[in-house]
Structure formats: structure tokens, C-alpha cells
Amino acid sequence: MDELSLQWTPAHGSMRKFVFKPQSEGEYPWARIEFELCESKWQEVGIEYLDEVSFVSDDSEASVPSRFQTDFEGGDVDE
């Protein structure tokens, strides 16, 4: 997985996105980079380094939210 992006448009303000990007070097395996759309260009407005990335889906039929956790440690993935 190279990276994962999540985009949204807030009720007030410019479009934003989070990019979850694996880090091949460094102390943390992932970075969450926040961007804001400014004059038709994405501008980086923040970054946070993460130990892990997981995705949680709240399925109304399930009593416990389902969870997807990455098995990647950043960098290239062997196929």
C-alpha cells in the first residue's frame, strides 16, 4: 500500500484531506498528513506520525464495530 487518502468538504471552509502514508525510514511506520485546498492546490497544514493505522466501520447490524488493521510496516510491500 503506497498511501490512503480521505477527502471531505466541511460545512464552512475549504475542502480538506488526510493522507496516510507509510514511512520507510524513521521511528514511526506511518504519517498522517493534512491538506487544505487553497486556490486549486493542496497545501499541507499539518502532520502527525503514527504507530499504526486501523479502519473502523460501525455496522448497525453488528454489536461490535468491525476493524481493519494494516499489516504493513511502511515502505515497499513484498507481493
VOLO-452299 format. One record per atom (N, C-alpha, C): residue number from 1; x negated, y, z negated. Coordinates in nm, 4 decimals. Each point is the difference from the previous one (the first is absolute). Example, Ala and Ser with C-alpha at 12.3 -4.5 7.8 and 13.67 -1.06 7.14 Angstrom:
<atoms>
<atom><pos>1</pos><xx>-1.3190</xx><yy>-0.5690</yy><zz>-0.7800</zz></atom>
<atom><pos>1</pos><xx>0.0890</xx><yy>0.1190</yy><zz>0.0000</zz></atom>
<atom><pos>1</pos><xx>-0.0900</xx><yy>0.1200</yy><zz>0.0000</zz></atom>
<atom><pos>2</pos><xx>0.0350</xx><yy>0.1050</yy><zz>0.0720</zz></atom>
<atom><pos>2</pos><xx>-0.0820</xx><yy>0.1190</yy><zz>-0.0060</zz></atom>
<atom><pos>2</pos><xx>0.0770</xx><yy>0.1090</yy><zz>-0.0730</zz></atom>
</atoms>
This chain:
<atoms>
<atom><pos>1</pos><xx>-0.0857</xx><yy>-0.1172</yy><zz>0.0000</zz></atom>
<atom><pos>1</pos><xx>0.0857</xx><yy>0.1172</yy><zz>0.0000</zz></atom>
<atom><pos>1</pos><xx>-0.0898</xx><yy>0.1228</yy><zz>0.0000</zz></atom>
<atom><pos>2</pos><xx>0.0154</xx><yy>0.0847</yy><zz>0.0992</zz></atom>
<atom><pos>2</pos><xx>-0.0803</xx><yy>0.1213</yy><zz>0.0054</zz></atom>
<atom><pos>2</pos><xx>0.0520</xx><yy>0.1054</yy><zz>-0.0965</zz></atom>
<atom><pos>3</pos><xx>0.1288</xx><yy>0.0301</yy><zz>0.0081</zz></atom>
<atom><pos>3</pos><xx>0.0621</xx><yy>0.0949</yy><zz>-0.0905</zz></atom>
<atom><pos>3</pos><xx>0.1511</xx><yy>-0.0089</yy><zz>0.0129</zz></atom>
<atom><pos>4</pos><xx>0.0695</xx><yy>0.0571</yy><zz>-0.0965</zz></atom>
<atom><pos>4</pos><xx>0.1452</xx><yy>0.0024</yy><zz>-0.0003</zz></atom>
<atom><pos>4</pos><xx>0.0437</xx><yy>0.1432</yy><zz>-0.0259</zz></atom>
<atom><pos>5</pos><xx>0.0968</xx><yy>0.0491</yy><zz>0.0780</zz></atom>
<atom><pos>5</pos><xx>0.0492</xx><yy>0.1369</yy><zz>-0.0157</zz></atom>
<atom><pos>5</pos><xx>0.1472</xx><yy>0.0004</yy><zz>-0.0368</zz></atom>
<atom><pos>6</pos><xx>0.0380</xx><yy>0.0976</yy><zz>-0.0818</zz></atom>
<atom><pos>6</pos><xx>0.1377</xx><yy>0.0231</yy><zz>-0.0398</zz></atom>
<atom><pos>6</pos><xx>0.0271</xx><yy>0.1481</yy><zz>0.0206</zz></atom>
<atom><pos>7</pos><xx>0.0967</xx><yy>0.0345</yy><zz>0.0869</zz></atom>
<atom><pos>7</pos><xx>0.0324</xx><yy>0.1396</yy><zz>0.0306</zz></atom>
<atom><pos>7</pos><xx>0.1403</xx><yy>0.0326</yy><zz>-0.0489</zz></atom>
<atom><pos>8</pos><xx>0.0201</xx><yy>0.1258</yy><zz>-0.0404</zz></atom>
<atom><pos>8</pos><xx>0.1329</xx><yy>0.0453</yy><zz>-0.0400</zz></atom>
<atom><pos>8</pos><xx>0.0104</xx><yy>0.1503</yy><zz>0.0199</zz></atom>
<atom><pos>9</pos><xx>0.1241</xx><yy>0.0477</yy><zz>0.0060</zz></atom>
<atom><pos>9</pos><xx>0.0267</xx><yy>0.1433</yy><zz>0.0085</zz></atom>
<atom><pos>9</pos><xx>0.0777</xx><yy>0.0388</yy><zz>-0.1250</zz></atom>
<atom><pos>10</pos><xx>-0.0594</xx><yy>0.0814</yy><zz>-0.0865</zz></atom>
<atom><pos>10</pos><xx>0.0710</xx><yy>0.0424</yy><zz>-0.1206</zz></atom>
<atom><pos>10</pos><xx>0.1144</xx><yy>0.0960</yy><zz>0.0350</zz></atom>
<atom><pos>11</pos><xx>0.0950</xx><yy>0.0157</yy><zz>-0.0918</zz></atom>
<atom><pos>11</pos><xx>0.1127</xx><yy>0.0904</yy><zz>0.0228</zz></atom>
<atom><pos>11</pos><xx>-0.0484</xx><yy>0.1429</yy><zz>0.0246</zz></atom>
<atom><pos>12</pos><xx>-0.1064</xx><yy>0.0384</yy><zz>-0.0677</zz></atom>
<atom><pos>12</pos><xx>-0.0561</xx><yy>0.1343</yy><zz>0.0164</zz></atom>
<atom><pos>12</pos><xx>-0.1500</xx><yy>-0.0143</yy><zz>0.0198</zz></atom>
<atom><pos>13</pos><xx>-0.0500</xx><yy>0.0410</yy><zz>0.1140</zz></atom>
<atom><pos>13</pos><xx>-0.1439</xx><yy>-0.0064</yy><zz>0.0236</zz></atom>
<atom><pos>13</pos><xx>-0.0346</xx><yy>-0.0790</yy><zz>0.1245</zz></atom>
<atom><pos>14</pos><xx>-0.1284</xx><yy>-0.0097</yy><zz>0.0228</zz></atom>
<atom><pos>14</pos><xx>-0.0527</xx><yy>-0.0659</yy><zz>0.1195</zz></atom>
<atom><pos>14</pos><xx>-0.0023</xx><yy>-0.1514</yy><zz>-0.0153</zz></atom>
<atom><pos>15</pos><xx>-0.0023</xx><yy>-0.0696</yy><zz>0.1141</zz></atom>
<atom><pos>15</pos><xx>-0.0113</xx><yy>-0.1456</yy><zz>0.0017</zz></atom>
<atom><pos>15</pos><xx>-0.1295</xx><yy>-0.0407</yy><zz>-0.0714</zz></atom>
<atom><pos>16</pos><xx>0.0047</xx><yy>-0.1118</yy><zz>-0.0698</zz></atom>
<atom><pos>16</pos><xx>-0.1157</xx><yy>-0.0503</yy><zz>-0.0733</zz></atom>
<atom><pos>16</pos><xx>-0.0214</xx><yy>-0.1466</yy><zz>0.0334</zz></atom>
<atom><pos>17</pos><xx>-0.1207</xx><yy>-0.0488</yy><zz>-0.0303</zz></atom>
<atom><pos>17</pos><xx>-0.0252</xx><yy>-0.1441</yy><zz>0.0123</zz></atom>
<atom><pos>17</pos><xx>-0.1096</xx><yy>-0.0414</yy><zz>-0.0974</zz></atom>
<atom><pos>18</pos><xx>0.0106</xx><yy>-0.1261</yy><zz>-0.0436</zz></atom>
<atom><pos>18</pos><xx>-0.1051</xx><yy>-0.0669</yy><zz>-0.0753</zz></atom>
<atom><pos>18</pos><xx>-0.0652</xx><yy>-0.0987</yy><zz>0.0954</zz></atom>
<atom><pos>19</pos><xx>-0.1304</xx><yy>-0.0067</yy><zz>-0.0044</zz></atom>
<atom><pos>19</pos><xx>-0.0746</xx><yy>-0.1009</yy><zz>0.0741</zz></atom>
<atom><pos>19</pos><xx>-0.0759</xx><yy>-0.0825</yy><zz>-0.1029</zz></atom>
<atom><pos>20</pos><xx>0.0264</xx><yy>-0.1299</yy><zz>-0.0040</zz></atom>
<atom><pos>20</pos><xx>-0.0717</xx><yy>-0.0923</yy><zz>-0.0871</zz></atom>
<atom><pos>20</pos><xx>-0.1087</xx><yy>-0.0629</yy><zz>0.0859</zz></atom>
<atom><pos>21</pos><xx>-0.1240</xx><yy>0.0322</yy><zz>-0.0333</zz></atom>
<atom><pos>21</pos><xx>-0.1118</xx><yy>-0.0387</yy><zz>0.0855</zz></atom>
<atom><pos>21</pos><xx>-0.1018</xx><yy>-0.0823</yy><zz>-0.0791</zz></atom>
<atom><pos>22</pos><xx>-0.0336</xx><yy>-0.1196</yy><zz>0.0511</zz></atom>
<atom><pos>22</pos><xx>-0.1020</xx><yy>-0.0796</yy><zz>-0.0684</zz></atom>
<atom><pos>22</pos><xx>-0.1359</xx><yy>0.0695</yy><zz>0.0065</zz></atom>
<atom><pos>23</pos><xx>-0.0763</xx><yy>-0.0142</yy><zz>-0.1073</zz></atom>
<atom><pos>23</pos><xx>-0.1327</xx><yy>0.0594</yy><zz>-0.0092</zz></atom>
<atom><pos>23</pos><xx>-0.1037</xx><yy>-0.1116</yy><zz>0.0039</zz></atom>
<atom><pos>24</pos><xx>-0.0853</xx><yy>0.0003</yy><zz>0.0998</zz></atom>
<atom><pos>24</pos><xx>-0.0990</xx><yy>-0.1070</yy><zz>0.0132</zz></atom>
<atom><pos>24</pos><xx>-0.1166</xx><yy>0.0181</yy><zz>-0.0972</zz></atom>
<atom><pos>25</pos><xx>-0.0198</xx><yy>0.1206</yy><zz>-0.0452</zz></atom>
<atom><pos>25</pos><xx>-0.1082</xx><yy>0.0275</yy><zz>-0.0949</zz></atom>
<atom><pos>25</pos><xx>0.0566</xx><yy>0.0808</yy><zz>-0.1159</zz></atom>
<atom><pos>26</pos><xx>-0.0673</xx><yy>-0.0070</yy><zz>-0.1130</zz></atom>
<atom><pos>26</pos><xx>0.0419</xx><yy>0.0788</yy><zz>-0.1142</zz></atom>
<atom><pos>26</pos><xx>0.0564</xx><yy>-0.0849</yy><zz>-0.1112</zz></atom>
<atom><pos>27</pos><xx>0.0376</xx><yy>0.0672</yy><zz>-0.1071</zz></atom>
<atom><pos>27</pos><xx>0.0469</xx><yy>-0.0669</yy><zz>-0.1207</zz></atom>
<atom><pos>27</pos><xx>0.1414</xx><yy>-0.0557</yy><zz>0.0138</zz></atom>
<atom><pos>28</pos><xx>0.0850</xx><yy>0.0660</yy><zz>0.0799</zz></atom>
<atom><pos>28</pos><xx>0.1404</xx><yy>-0.0394</yy><zz>0.0114</zz></atom>
<atom><pos>28</pos><xx>0.0295</xx><yy>-0.0541</yy><zz>0.1396</zz></atom>
<atom><pos>29</pos><xx>0.0835</xx><yy>-0.1048</yy><zz>0.0086</zz></atom>
<atom><pos>29</pos><xx>0.0270</xx><yy>-0.0621</yy><zz>0.1305</zz></atom>
<atom><pos>29</pos><xx>0.0982</xx><yy>0.0771</yy><zz>0.0880</zz></atom>
<atom><pos>30</pos><xx>0.0778</xx><yy>0.0935</yy><zz>-0.0570</zz></atom>
<atom><pos>30</pos><xx>0.1004</xx><yy>0.0734</yy><zz>0.0773</zz></atom>
<atom><pos>30</pos><xx>-0.0033</xx><yy>0.1492</yy><zz>-0.0308</zz></atom>
<atom><pos>31</pos><xx>0.0435</xx><yy>0.0794</yy><zz>0.0975</zz></atom>
<atom><pos>31</pos><xx>0.0228</xx><yy>0.1428</yy><zz>-0.0206</zz></atom>
<atom><pos>31</pos><xx>0.1416</xx><yy>0.0318</yy><zz>0.0467</zz></atom>
<atom><pos>32</pos><xx>0.0694</xx><yy>0.0842</yy><zz>-0.0784</zz></atom>
<atom><pos>32</pos><xx>0.1302</xx><yy>0.0519</yy><zz>0.0416</zz></atom>
<atom><pos>32</pos><xx>-0.0226</xx><yy>0.1461</yy><zz>0.0352</zz></atom>
<atom><pos>33</pos><xx>0.0141</xx><yy>0.0320</yy><zz>0.1281</zz></atom>
<atom><pos>33</pos><xx>-0.0269</xx><yy>0.1345</yy><zz>0.0483</zz></atom>
<atom><pos>33</pos><xx>0.1336</xx><yy>0.0644</yy><zz>0.0356</zz></atom>
<atom><pos>34</pos><xx>0.0243</xx><yy>0.1202</yy><zz>-0.0525</zz></atom>
<atom><pos>34</pos><xx>0.1240</xx><yy>0.0714</yy><zz>0.0283</zz></atom>
<atom><pos>34</pos><xx>-0.0252</xx><yy>0.1096</yy><zz>0.1023</zz></atom>
<atom><pos>35</pos><xx>0.0889</xx><yy>0.0067</yy><zz>0.0987</zz></atom>
<atom><pos>35</pos><xx>-0.0084</xx><yy>0.1001</yy><zz>0.1055</zz></atom>
<atom><pos>35</pos><xx>0.1295</xx><yy>0.0792</yy><zz>0.0063</zz></atom>
<atom><pos>36</pos><xx>-0.0112</xx><yy>0.1245</yy><zz>0.0481</zz></atom>
<atom><pos>36</pos><xx>0.1156</xx><yy>0.0851</yy><zz>0.0244</zz></atom>
<atom><pos>36</pos><xx>-0.0091</xx><yy>0.0514</yy><zz>0.1433</zz></atom>
<atom><pos>37</pos><xx>0.1126</xx><yy>-0.0023</yy><zz>0.0719</zz></atom>
<atom><pos>37</pos><xx>0.0026</xx><yy>0.0482</yy><zz>0.1375</zz></atom>
<atom><pos>37</pos><xx>0.0022</xx><yy>0.1525</yy><zz>-0.0019</zz></atom>
<atom><pos>38</pos><xx>-0.1025</xx><yy>0.0592</yy><zz>0.0582</zz></atom>
<atom><pos>38</pos><xx>-0.0153</xx><yy>0.1449</yy><zz>-0.0005</zz></atom>
<atom><pos>38</pos><xx>-0.0359</xx><yy>0.0452</yy><zz>0.1416</zz></atom>
<atom><pos>39</pos><xx>0.0909</xx><yy>0.0734</yy><zz>0.0634</zz></atom>
<atom><pos>39</pos><xx>-0.0209</xx><yy>0.0480</yy><zz>0.1364</zz></atom>
<atom><pos>39</pos><xx>-0.0349</xx><yy>-0.1146</yy><zz>0.0951</zz></atom>
<atom><pos>40</pos><xx>0.0773</xx><yy>-0.1048</yy><zz>-0.0040</zz></atom>
<atom><pos>40</pos><xx>-0.0122</xx><yy>-0.1177</yy><zz>0.0876</zz></atom>
<atom><pos>40</pos><xx>-0.1264</xx><yy>-0.0821</yy><zz>-0.0220</zz></atom>
<atom><pos>41</pos><xx>-0.0687</xx><yy>0.0198</yy><zz>-0.1128</zz></atom>
<atom><pos>41</pos><xx>-0.1192</xx><yy>-0.0788</yy><zz>-0.0327</zz></atom>
<atom><pos>41</pos><xx>0.0118</xx><yy>-0.0504</yy><zz>-0.1431</zz></atom>
<atom><pos>42</pos><xx>-0.0455</xx><yy>-0.1248</yy><zz>-0.0210</zz></atom>
<atom><pos>42</pos><xx>-0.0007</xx><yy>-0.0559</yy><zz>-0.1348</zz></atom>
<atom><pos>42</pos><xx>-0.1198</xx><yy>0.0562</yy><zz>-0.0762</zz></atom>
<atom><pos>43</pos><xx>0.0271</xx><yy>0.0599</yy><zz>-0.1162</zz></atom>
<atom><pos>43</pos><xx>-0.1039</xx><yy>0.0566</yy><zz>-0.0851</zz></atom>
<atom><pos>43</pos><xx>-0.0065</xx><yy>-0.0790</yy><zz>-0.1301</zz></atom>
<atom><pos>44</pos><xx>-0.1190</xx><yy>-0.0459</yy><zz>-0.0360</zz></atom>
<atom><pos>44</pos><xx>-0.0169</xx><yy>-0.0756</yy><zz>-0.1247</zz></atom>
<atom><pos>44</pos><xx>0.0190</xx><yy>0.0939</yy><zz>-0.1187</zz></atom>
<atom><pos>45</pos><xx>0.0867</xx><yy>-0.0418</yy><zz>-0.0941</zz></atom>
<atom><pos>45</pos><xx>0.0274</xx><yy>0.0822</yy><zz>-0.1181</zz></atom>
<atom><pos>45</pos><xx>-0.0352</xx><yy>-0.0704</yy><zz>-0.1304</zz></atom>
<atom><pos>46</pos><xx>-0.0360</xx><yy>-0.1284</yy><zz>0.0061</zz></atom>
<atom><pos>46</pos><xx>-0.0371</xx><yy>-0.0701</yy><zz>-0.1219</zz></atom>
<atom><pos>46</pos><xx>-0.0472</xx><yy>-0.1411</yy><zz>0.0288</zz></atom>
<atom><pos>47</pos><xx>-0.0765</xx><yy>-0.0535</yy><zz>-0.0958</zz></atom>
<atom><pos>47</pos><xx>-0.0485</xx><yy>-0.1375</yy><zz>0.0126</zz></atom>
<atom><pos>47</pos><xx>-0.0085</xx><yy>-0.0605</yy><zz>-0.1400</zz></atom>
<atom><pos>48</pos><xx>0.0334</xx><yy>-0.1273</yy><zz>-0.0082</zz></atom>
<atom><pos>48</pos><xx>-0.0105</xx><yy>-0.0742</yy><zz>-0.1259</zz></atom>
<atom><pos>48</pos><xx>-0.0551</xx><yy>-0.1376</yy><zz>0.0335</zz></atom>
<atom><pos>49</pos><xx>-0.0963</xx><yy>-0.0475</yy><zz>-0.0790</zz></atom>
<atom><pos>49</pos><xx>-0.0588</xx><yy>-0.1316</yy><zz>0.0221</zz></atom>
<atom><pos>49</pos><xx>0.0730</xx><yy>-0.1027</yy><zz>-0.0859</zz></atom>
<atom><pos>50</pos><xx>0.0250</xx><yy>-0.1187</yy><zz>0.0582</zz></atom>
<atom><pos>50</pos><xx>0.0855</xx><yy>-0.1006</yy><zz>-0.0622</zz></atom>
<atom><pos>50</pos><xx>-0.0709</xx><yy>-0.1339</yy><zz>-0.0159</zz></atom>
<atom><pos>51</pos><xx>0.0344</xx><yy>-0.0710</yy><zz>-0.1076</zz></atom>
<atom><pos>51</pos><xx>-0.0512</xx><yy>-0.1345</yy><zz>-0.0223</zz></atom>
<atom><pos>51</pos><xx>0.0709</xx><yy>-0.1022</yy><zz>0.0874</zz></atom>
<atom><pos>52</pos><xx>0.1310</xx><yy>0.0195</yy><zz>0.0221</zz></atom>
<atom><pos>52</pos><xx>0.0763</xx><yy>-0.0934</yy><zz>0.0819</zz></atom>
<atom><pos>52</pos><xx>0.1195</xx><yy>0.0726</yy><zz>0.0596</zz></atom>
<atom><pos>53</pos><xx>0.0583</xx><yy>-0.0597</yy><zz>0.1033</zz></atom>
<atom><pos>53</pos><xx>0.1210</xx><yy>0.0523</yy><zz>0.0636</zz></atom>
<atom><pos>53</pos><xx>0.1023</xx><yy>-0.1126</yy><zz>0.0014</zz></atom>
<atom><pos>54</pos><xx>0.1210</xx><yy>0.0286</yy><zz>-0.0438</zz></atom>
<atom><pos>54</pos><xx>0.1085</xx><yy>-0.0972</yy><zz>0.0089</zz></atom>
<atom><pos>54</pos><xx>0.1253</xx><yy>0.0734</yy><zz>0.0451</zz></atom>
<atom><pos>55</pos><xx>0.0917</xx><yy>-0.0732</yy><zz>0.0622</zz></atom>
<atom><pos>55</pos><xx>0.1231</xx><yy>0.0568</yy><zz>0.0514</zz></atom>
<atom><pos>55</pos><xx>0.1155</xx><yy>-0.0692</yy><zz>-0.0697</zz></atom>
<atom><pos>56</pos><xx>0.0907</xx><yy>0.0770</yy><zz>-0.0558</zz></atom>
<atom><pos>56</pos><xx>0.1123</xx><yy>-0.0539</yy><zz>-0.0752</zz></atom>
<atom><pos>56</pos><xx>0.1285</xx><yy>0.0363</yy><zz>0.0724</zz></atom>
<atom><pos>57</pos><xx>0.0862</xx><yy>-0.0989</yy><zz>0.0189</zz></atom>
<atom><pos>57</pos><xx>0.1297</xx><yy>0.0204</yy><zz>0.0639</zz></atom>
<atom><pos>57</pos><xx>0.1086</xx><yy>-0.0319</yy><zz>-0.1009</zz></atom>
<atom><pos>58</pos><xx>0.0915</xx><yy>0.0920</yy><zz>-0.0204</zz></atom>
<atom><pos>58</pos><xx>0.1110</xx><yy>-0.0215</yy><zz>-0.0924</zz></atom>
<atom><pos>58</pos><xx>0.1164</xx><yy>-0.0574</yy><zz>0.0784</zz></atom>
<atom><pos>59</pos><xx>0.0101</xx><yy>-0.1310</yy><zz>0.0018</zz></atom>
<atom><pos>59</pos><xx>0.1083</xx><yy>-0.0699</yy><zz>0.0682</zz></atom>
<atom><pos>59</pos><xx>0.1170</xx><yy>-0.0098</yy><zz>-0.0975</zz></atom>
<atom><pos>60</pos><xx>0.1125</xx><yy>0.0617</yy><zz>0.0331</zz></atom>
<atom><pos>60</pos><xx>0.1135</xx><yy>0.0043</yy><zz>-0.0933</zz></atom>
<atom><pos>60</pos><xx>0.0540</xx><yy>-0.1384</yy><zz>-0.0348</zz></atom>
<atom><pos>61</pos><xx>-0.0268</xx><yy>-0.1014</yy><zz>0.0827</zz></atom>
<atom><pos>61</pos><xx>0.0459</xx><yy>-0.1353</yy><zz>-0.0294</zz></atom>
<atom><pos>61</pos><xx>-0.0961</xx><yy>-0.0741</yy><zz>-0.0928</zz></atom>
<atom><pos>62</pos><xx>-0.1191</xx><yy>0.0480</yy><zz>-0.0153</zz></atom>
<atom><pos>62</pos><xx>-0.0985</xx><yy>-0.0669</yy><zz>-0.0854</zz></atom>
<atom><pos>62</pos><xx>0.0003</xx><yy>0.0645</yy><zz>-0.1381</zz></atom>
<atom><pos>63</pos><xx>-0.0221</xx><yy>-0.0807</yy><zz>-0.1022</zz></atom>
<atom><pos>63</pos><xx>-0.0041</xx><yy>0.0533</yy><zz>-0.1355</zz></atom>
<atom><pos>63</pos><xx>-0.1355</xx><yy>0.0637</yy><zz>-0.0310</zz></atom>
<atom><pos>64</pos><xx>-0.1020</xx><yy>-0.0394</yy><zz>0.0733</zz></atom>
<atom><pos>64</pos><xx>-0.1343</xx><yy>0.0541</yy><zz>-0.0192</zz></atom>
<atom><pos>64</pos><xx>-0.0475</xx><yy>0.0546</yy><zz>0.1343</zz></atom>
<atom><pos>65</pos><xx>-0.0553</xx><yy>0.1223</yy><zz>0.0015</zz></atom>
<atom><pos>65</pos><xx>-0.0500</xx><yy>0.0532</yy><zz>0.1272</zz></atom>
<atom><pos>65</pos><xx>-0.1054</xx><yy>-0.0920</yy><zz>0.0604</zz></atom>
<atom><pos>66</pos><xx>0.0069</xx><yy>-0.0169</yy><zz>0.1320</zz></atom>
<atom><pos>66</pos><xx>-0.1027</xx><yy>-0.0799</yy><zz>0.0666</zz></atom>
<atom><pos>66</pos><xx>-0.1239</xx><yy>0.0852</yy><zz>0.0173</zz></atom>
<atom><pos>67</pos><xx>-0.1148</xx><yy>-0.0640</yy><zz>0.0018</zz></atom>
<atom><pos>67</pos><xx>-0.1263</xx><yy>0.0727</yy><zz>0.0039</zz></atom>
<atom><pos>67</pos><xx>-0.0910</xx><yy>-0.0639</yy><zz>0.1032</zz></atom>
<atom><pos>68</pos><xx>-0.0658</xx><yy>0.0857</yy><zz>0.0774</zz></atom>
<atom><pos>68</pos><xx>-0.1015</xx><yy>-0.0440</yy><zz>0.0946</zz></atom>
<atom><pos>68</pos><xx>-0.1301</xx><yy>0.0638</yy><zz>-0.0428</zz></atom>
<atom><pos>69</pos><xx>-0.0992</xx><yy>-0.0799</yy><zz>-0.0273</zz></atom>
<atom><pos>69</pos><xx>-0.1301</xx><yy>0.0517</yy><zz>-0.0401</zz></atom>
<atom><pos>69</pos><xx>-0.1013</xx><yy>-0.0371</yy><zz>0.1059</zz></atom>
<atom><pos>70</pos><xx>-0.0815</xx><yy>0.0968</yy><zz>0.0354</zz></atom>
<atom><pos>70</pos><xx>-0.1004</xx><yy>-0.0267</yy><zz>0.1019</zz></atom>
<atom><pos>70</pos><xx>-0.1068</xx><yy>-0.0934</yy><zz>-0.0544</zz></atom>
<atom><pos>71</pos><xx>-0.0547</xx><yy>-0.0814</yy><zz>0.0867</zz></atom>
<atom><pos>71</pos><xx>-0.1114</xx><yy>-0.0866</yy><zz>-0.0354</zz></atom>
<atom><pos>71</pos><xx>-0.1305</xx><yy>0.0559</yy><zz>0.0563</zz></atom>
<atom><pos>72</pos><xx>0.0082</xx><yy>0.1188</yy><zz>0.0568</zz></atom>
<atom><pos>72</pos><xx>-0.1169</xx><yy>0.0597</yy><zz>0.0633</zz></atom>
<atom><pos>72</pos><xx>-0.0832</xx><yy>0.0741</yy><zz>-0.1035</zz></atom>
<atom><pos>73</pos><xx>-0.1296</xx><yy>-0.0003</yy><zz>0.0188</zz></atom>
<atom><pos>73</pos><xx>-0.0896</xx><yy>0.0703</yy><zz>-0.0899</zz></atom>
<atom><pos>73</pos><xx>-0.0651</xx><yy>0.1180</yy><zz>0.0685</zz></atom>
<atom><pos>74</pos><xx>0.0622</xx><yy>0.0493</yy><zz>0.1055</zz></atom>
<atom><pos>74</pos><xx>-0.0535</xx><yy>0.1142</yy><zz>0.0731</zz></atom>
<atom><pos>74</pos><xx>-0.0947</xx><yy>-0.0481</yy><zz>0.1099</zz></atom>
<atom><pos>75</pos><xx>-0.0235</xx><yy>0.0861</yy><zz>0.0960</zz></atom>
<atom><pos>75</pos><xx>-0.0888</xx><yy>-0.0338</yy><zz>0.1097</zz></atom>
<atom><pos>75</pos><xx>0.0631</xx><yy>-0.0948</yy><zz>0.0978</zz></atom>
<atom><pos>76</pos><xx>-0.0818</xx><yy>-0.0683</yy><zz>0.0778</zz></atom>
<atom><pos>76</pos><xx>0.0487</xx><yy>-0.0919</yy><zz>0.1019</zz></atom>
<atom><pos>76</pos><xx>0.0514</xx><yy>-0.1284</yy><zz>-0.0648</zz></atom>
<atom><pos>77</pos><xx>0.1010</xx><yy>-0.0579</yy><zz>0.0639</zz></atom>
<atom><pos>77</pos><xx>0.0589</xx><yy>-0.1249</yy><zz>-0.0482</zz></atom>
<atom><pos>77</pos><xx>-0.0366</xx><yy>-0.1106</yy><zz>0.0973</zz></atom>
<atom><pos>78</pos><xx>-0.0497</xx><yy>-0.1121</yy><zz>-0.0523</zz></atom>
<atom><pos>78</pos><xx>-0.0297</xx><yy>-0.1135</yy><zz>0.0850</zz></atom>
<atom><pos>78</pos><xx>0.1289</xx><yy>-0.0633</yy><zz>0.0478</zz></atom>
<atom><pos>79</pos><xx>0.0061</xx><yy>-0.0367</yy><zz>0.1256</zz></atom>
<atom><pos>79</pos><xx>0.1210</xx><yy>-0.0628</yy><zz>0.0531</zz></atom>
<atom><pos>79</pos><xx>-0.0188</xx><yy>-0.1488</yy><zz>0.0121</zz></atom>
</atoms>
